[in-house]
Amino acid sequence: MNQEIERVKVLIIGSGPAGYTAAIYASRAGLSPVLYTGAQPGGQLTITNDVENYPGYPDGVVGPQMMEDFRKQAERFGTQVRYGVVTAVDVSKRPFTATIDDSKSLIADTLIISTGASAKWLGIESETRLNGKGVSACAVCDGFFFRGKEVAIVGGGDTACEEASYLANICKKVYMLVRRDELRASQIMQKRVMNNPKIEILWNHETEEILGEEEVTGARVKSNQTGEEKVLDVEAFFVAIGHQPNTAIFEGLVDMDANGYIQTVPGTTRTNIPGVFACGDAQDHEYRQAVTAAGTGCMAALDAERFLSAEE
């Protein structure tokens, strides 16, 4: 006899501030949510050392501990946190079907997508080794630790220009490494960095190695025109070459923008599929902060609760 497939009211796909906050609200509403953590339980914050800009932690907190606190709070109200990856979904009809780890299936009355996004990296060994020790993909998150210091940032788009401008407000000097001889950013952002005396743009330069053992002590860069190498005396290295939303399994199923971010109805977390909601960095290419992710997680749970209530 075939075993009956498990059915849940709310399935939350992905952990991190958005997923765990959605779980807290959904479980307090009596919706008995099930949350699958994904391949990186806790999301990007688990590779973040110090978090000082999240309200409620006056002395700061390390990222992994913060996510542990979120998880415990969600479980306290009855969320089932399960370790596993949702590898496929069928949203063509309700209830929706989700496949876990390419094997087990369950059905859900609503889905909350909180799969986040991953920073794009240069792919060099020293970048990985010094990640969290002066190497960062978020100037707004980590720039404060290097106020008054000399830093470097790599990238040529709007995000890189925005983060270079942010760093210039608090750092002594900002080297901006641009692979080409022009910026891809909008004209207004280009003017902002070019007119800032604290930002030095190194055109046609690429990063060979980030220097340091336990922390960043410099960066060895190379001109891709002349082959000349030099060492920048910096104490932090920021990578701003873009993010990739972790939304591949939803491609062709829910509406996305050209970069793969899930599109939601403005002011809500509703997608084009009734009963499917998206929150956090999977749908936010603008702010990408833990606190904004948590806020949309709250919204997603409230949207799901109202959706289910309207059906009763």
ZAMITOR-693575 format. One record per residue (C-alpha): residue number from 0; x, y, z; residue in one letter. Coordinates in Angstrom, 3 decimals. Example, Ala and Ser with C-alpha at 12.3 -4.5 7.8 and 13.67 -1.06 7.14 Angstrom:
2
R:n:u:v:w:res
R:0:12.300:-4.500:7.800:A
R:1:13.670:-1.060:7.140:S
// end
This chain:
312
R:n:u:v:w:res
R:0:0.000:0.000:0.000:M
R:1:1.340:3.440:-0.944:N
R:2:2.290:5.598:1.999:Q
R:3:0.264:8.808:2.182:E
R:4:2.268:11.913:1.261:I
R:5:2.741:14.409:4.083:E
R:6:0.708:17.590:3.755:R
R:7:1.601:20.902:5.403:V
R:8:-0.094:24.288:5.501:K
R:9:3.063:26.337:5.053:V
R:10:6.329:25.115:3.536:L
R:11:9.245:27.516:3.962:I
R:12:12.079:26.919:1.514:I
R:13:15.369:28.202:2.859:G
R:14:16.648:29.482:6.167:S
R:15:18.367:32.748:7.047:G
R:16:16.709:35.856:8.505:P
R:17:13.813:35.784:6.019:A
R:18:12.971:32.102:6.360:G
R:19:13.322:31.957:10.129:Y
R:20:11.282:35.138:10.648:T
R:21:8.558:33.758:8.380:A
R:22:8.661:30.595:10.504:A
R:23:8.323:32.546:13.767:I
R:24:5.243:34.399:12.531:Y
R:25:3.658:31.391:10.824:A
R:26:4.131:29.132:13.847:S
R:27:2.751:31.752:16.236:R
R:28:-0.294:31.943:13.962:A
R:29:-0.855:28.210:14.453:G
R:30:0.069:27.266:10.893:L
R:31:2.594:24.556:11.921:S
R:32:5.170:25.501:9.275:P
R:33:7.842:23.138:8.007:V
R:34:11.137:24.795:7.063:L
R:35:13.829:23.148:4.963:Y
R:36:17.168:24.812:5.594:T
R:37:18.756:24.344:2.175:G
R:38:22.393:23.498:1.550:A
R:39:23.661:26.349:3.747:Q
R:40:21.586:26.394:6.963:P
R:41:21.388:29.979:8.142:G
R:42:22.324:31.405:4.762:G
R:43:25.010:34.000:4.078:Q
R:44:25.159:35.124:7.693:L
R:45:26.806:31.842:8.662:T
R:46:29.944:33.047:6.849:I
R:47:29.746:36.498:8.445:T
R:48:31.874:37.071:11.519:N
R:49:30.585:40.188:13.264:D
R:50:27.099:41.596:12.815:V
R:51:26.804:45.003:14.459:E
R:52:23.918:46.576:12.568:N
R:53:21.057:44.275:13.559:Y
R:54:18.781:45.812:16.224:P
R:55:18.689:44.059:19.580:G
R:56:22.363:43.075:19.715:Y
R:57:23.965:46.115:21.383:P
R:58:27.377:44.435:21.585:D
R:59:27.149:42.846:18.151:G
R:60:26.881:39.140:17.422:V
R:61:28.665:36.633:15.216:V
R:62:26.565:35.582:12.235:G
R:63:26.321:31.855:13.048:P
R:64:25.179:32.586:16.621:Q
R:65:22.569:35.016:15.340:M
R:66:21.131:32.385:13.028:M
R:67:21.160:29.858:15.858:E
R:68:19.092:32.331:17.909:D
R:69:16.635:32.739:15.029:F
R:70:16.309:28.970:14.617:R
R:71:15.691:28.358:18.317:K
R:72:13.019:31.054:18.380:Q
R:73:11.249:29.518:15.379:A
R:74:11.373:26.046:16.938:E
R:75:10.104:27.357:20.270:R
R:76:6.766:28.161:18.638:F
R:77:6.495:24.839:16.855:G
R:78:8.304:25.204:13.542:T
R:79:9.717:21.939:12.231:Q
R:80:13.201:22.856:11.049:V
R:81:14.482:20.108:8.784:R
R:82:17.892:19.749:7.204:Y
R:83:17.511:19.102:3.503:G
R:84:17.307:20.786:0.127:V
R:85:14.111:21.345:-1.843:V
R:86:15.269:20.232:-5.274:T
R:87:12.044:20.653:-7.272:A
R:88:8.579:22.161:-6.949:V
R:89:5.334:21.857:-8.889:D
R:90:3.214:24.981:-8.561:V
R:91:0.920:24.243:-11.504:S
R:92:-1.892:23.254:-9.140:K
R:93:-2.701:23.412:-5.448:R
R:94:-1.770:21.915:-3.156:P
R:95:1.776:22.382:-4.380:F
R:96:4.262:19.518:-4.510:T
R:97:7.856:19.817:-3.334:A
R:98:10.619:17.255:-3.766:T
R:99:13.249:17.054:-1.029:I
R:100:16.796:15.891:-1.812:D
R:101:15.589:14.425:-5.134:D
R:102:13.719:11.684:-3.287:S
R:103:11.021:12.470:-0.720:K
R:104:7.910:14.490:-1.648:S
R:105:5.426:16.487:0.365:L
R:106:2.479:18.707:-0.518:I
R:107:1.863:22.207:0.796:A
R:108:-1.074:24.592:0.783:D
R:109:1.294:27.574:0.578:T
R:110:4.973:28.070:-0.229:L
R:111:7.272:30.734:1.161:I
R:112:10.443:31.070:-0.883:I
R:113:13.363:32.380:1.170:S
R:114:16.298:30.843:-0.671:T
R:115:18.400:34.011:-0.590:G
R:116:21.187:35.031:-2.927:A
R:117:24.884:34.324:-3.084:S
R:118:27.622:36.853:-3.708:A
R:119:29.695:36.368:-6.827:K
R:120:33.382:35.977:-6.033:W
R:121:36.609:36.316:-7.991:L
R:122:37.487:32.671:-7.433:G
R:123:40.993:33.065:-6.036:I
R:124:42.301:31.003:-3.116:E
R:125:43.253:33.928:-0.871:S
R:126:39.756:35.382:-1.203:E
R:127:38.255:32.210:0.245:T
R:128:40.872:31.857:2.960:R
R:129:40.489:35.453:4.176:L
R:130:36.717:35.634:3.850:N
R:131:35.451:37.224:7.060:G
R:132:38.994:38.300:7.971:K
R:133:39.014:41.463:5.904:G
R:134:37.483:40.069:2.719:V
R:135:33.792:40.878:2.363:S
R:136:31.046:41.129:-0.233:A
R:137:29.120:43.768:1.723:C
R:138:30.601:47.194:2.408:A
R:139:27.509:48.346:4.291:V
R:140:27.808:45.307:6.591:C
R:141:31.549:45.355:7.208:D
R:142:32.960:48.733:6.186:G
R:143:32.530:50.124:9.710:F
R:144:35.256:47.795:11.006:F
R:145:37.780:49.522:8.743:F
R:146:36.936:53.177:9.334:R
R:147:39.993:55.354:8.950:G
R:148:41.847:52.598:7.057:K
R:149:42.826:52.131:3.416:E
R:150:40.677:49.579:1.578:V
R:151:40.138:48.180:-1.907:A
R:152:36.965:47.310:-3.760:I
R:153:36.612:45.427:-7.031:V
R:154:33.770:46.008:-9.497:G
R:155:32.532:48.512:-12.049:G
R:156:28.750:48.531:-11.789:G
R:157:26.271:50.556:-9.756:D
R:158:26.721:48.381:-6.670:T
R:159:30.499:48.800:-6.727:A
R:160:30.195:52.572:-7.151:C
R:161:27.615:52.809:-4.399:E
R:162:29.738:50.759:-2.011:E
R:163:32.918:52.664:-2.931:A
R:164:31.113:55.929:-2.124:S
R:165:29.903:54.479:1.169:Y
R:166:33.424:53.360:2.077:L
R:167:34.878:56.750:1.133:A
R:168:32.705:58.333:3.827:N
R:169:34.342:56.301:6.576:I
R:170:37.693:55.116:5.225:C
R:171:40.943:56.992:4.677:K
R:172:41.285:55.859:1.055:K
R:173:39.463:53.547:-1.351:V
R:174:41.174:51.851:-4.295:Y
R:175:38.611:50.842:-6.891:M
R:176:39.761:48.017:-9.161:L
R:177:38.064:48.054:-12.560:V
R:178:38.809:45.323:-15.057:R
R:179:38.058:47.481:-18.096:R
R:180:38.764:51.083:-19.074:D
R:181:35.236:52.191:-18.255:E
R:182:32.561:51.744:-15.619:L
R:183:29.305:49.911:-16.273:R
R:184:27.494:52.040:-13.715:A
R:185:24.915:54.725:-14.432:S
R:186:26.256:58.196:-15.254:Q
R:187:25.292:59.660:-11.893:I
R:188:27.124:56.895:-10.020:M
R:189:30.171:57.247:-12.272:Q
R:190:30.386:60.960:-11.542:K
R:191:30.047:60.325:-7.836:R
R:192:33.110:58.059:-7.646:V
R:193:35.193:59.967:-10.172:M
R:194:34.689:63.235:-8.298:N
R:195:35.458:61.773:-4.891:N
R:196:39.050:62.640:-3.917:P
R:197:39.260:59.647:-1.565:K
R:198:38.544:57.126:-4.359:I
R:199:41.368:56.161:-6.704:E
R:200:40.207:54.152:-9.708:I
R:201:42.734:51.679:-11.096:L
R:202:41.554:51.075:-14.654:W
R:203:42.352:47.803:-16.441:N
R:204:43.452:46.115:-13.236:H
R:205:42.741:42.668:-11.890:E
R:206:43.448:41.054:-8.549:T
R:207:46.215:38.484:-8.448:E
R:208:46.212:37.778:-4.709:E
R:209:44.888:39.137:-1.437:I
R:210:47.765:39.220:1.031:L
R:211:47.790:38.196:4.678:G
R:212:47.660:35.146:6.892:E
R:213:45.101:35.816:9.659:E
R:214:43.846:39.133:8.270:E
R:215:44.161:41.197:5.099:V
R:216:47.445:43.100:4.887:T
R:217:47.406:44.064:1.227:G
R:218:46.403:43.148:-2.306:A
R:219:48.632:42.301:-5.260:R
R:220:47.081:43.637:-8.450:V
R:221:48.106:43.528:-12.088:K
R:222:47.491:45.728:-15.087:S
R:223:45.886:43.641:-17.811:N
R:224:47.395:46.019:-20.385:Q
R:225:51.049:46.280:-19.360:T
R:226:51.359:43.247:-17.070:G
R:227:52.823:45.465:-14.349:E
R:228:52.136:44.303:-10.800:E
R:229:51.924:46.335:-7.624:K
R:230:50.881:45.850:-4.024:V
R:231:48.181:47.987:-2.471:L
R:232:48.666:48.597:1.239:D
R:233:45.065:47.904:2.282:V
R:234:43.489:46.307:5.345:E
R:235:40.213:45.222:3.742:A
R:236:39.144:43.934:0.351:F
R:237:35.539:44.231:-0.829:F
R:238:34.109:42.275:-3.749:V
R:239:31.215:44.001:-5.520:A
R:240:30.792:42.114:-8.769:I
R:241:27.174:41.149:-8.193:G
R:242:24.939:38.595:-6.542:H
R:243:23.202:35.510:-7.873:Q
R:244:19.749:34.763:-6.428:P
R:245:19.314:31.115:-5.447:N
R:246:16.170:30.697:-7.504:T
R:247:17.114:28.236:-10.247:A
R:248:14.493:25.629:-9.263:I
R:249:11.720:28.216:-9.690:F
R:250:12.792:29.282:-13.178:E
R:251:9.858:29.162:-15.563:G
R:252:7.451:28.590:-12.659:L
R:253:7.188:32.046:-11.078:V
R:254:7.855:35.437:-12.610:D
R:255:11.450:36.665:-12.309:M
R:256:13.411:39.633:-13.556:D
R:257:16.265:39.317:-16.035:A
R:258:18.729:38.517:-13.245:N
R:259:16.676:35.745:-11.646:G
R:260:15.187:37.679:-8.730:Y
R:261:11.598:36.630:-8.034:I
R:262:9.125:39.393:-8.762:Q
R:263:6.536:40.200:-6.125:T
R:264:3.523:42.509:-6.135:V
R:265:4.843:45.844:-4.783:P
R:266:4.216:46.231:-1.079:G
R:267:3.604:42.490:-0.648:T
R:268:5.427:39.177:-0.950:T
R:269:2.876:37.723:-3.381:R
R:270:4.186:36.196:-6.602:T
R:271:2.197:35.626:-9.777:N
R:272:1.139:32.222:-8.416:I
R:273:-1.609:32.480:-5.764:P
R:274:-0.344:30.849:-2.575:G
R:275:3.345:31.267:-3.427:V
R:276:5.207:34.031:-1.594:F
R:277:8.815:35.199:-1.813:A
R:278:10.902:37.072:0.733:C
R:279:14.473:38.038:1.528:G
R:280:17.304:38.270:-0.955:D
R:281:15.602:35.894:-3.402:A
R:282:13.378:38.840:-4.331:Q
R:283:15.406:41.831:-3.074:D
R:284:18.311:43.027:-5.203:H
R:285:18.212:46.496:-3.691:E
R:286:18.927:46.319:0.049:Y
R:287:20.174:42.789:0.835:R
R:288:20.392:43.328:4.593:Q
R:289:19.511:40.905:7.385:A
R:290:16.987:43.318:8.845:V
R:291:15.177:43.908:5.546:T
R:292:15.157:40.160:4.864:A
R:293:13.600:39.565:8.280:A
R:294:11.001:42.238:7.551:G
R:295:9.898:40.588:4.328:T
R:296:9.885:37.209:6.091:G
R:297:7.326:38.650:8.491:C
R:298:5.315:39.961:5.523:M
R:299:5.392:36.575:3.780:A
R:300:4.012:34.770:6.830:A
R:301:1.241:37.353:7.246:L
R:302:0.428:37.156:3.527:D
R:303:0.272:33.340:3.730:A
R:304:-1.919:33.465:6.834:E
R:305:-4.369:35.854:5.178:R
R:306:-4.403:33.762:2.025:F
R:307:-5.270:30.613:3.980:L
R:308:-7.863:32.440:6.124:S
R:309:-9.638:33.715:3.001:A
R:310:-10.080:30.110:1.829:E
R:311:-11.673:28.863:5.026:E
// end
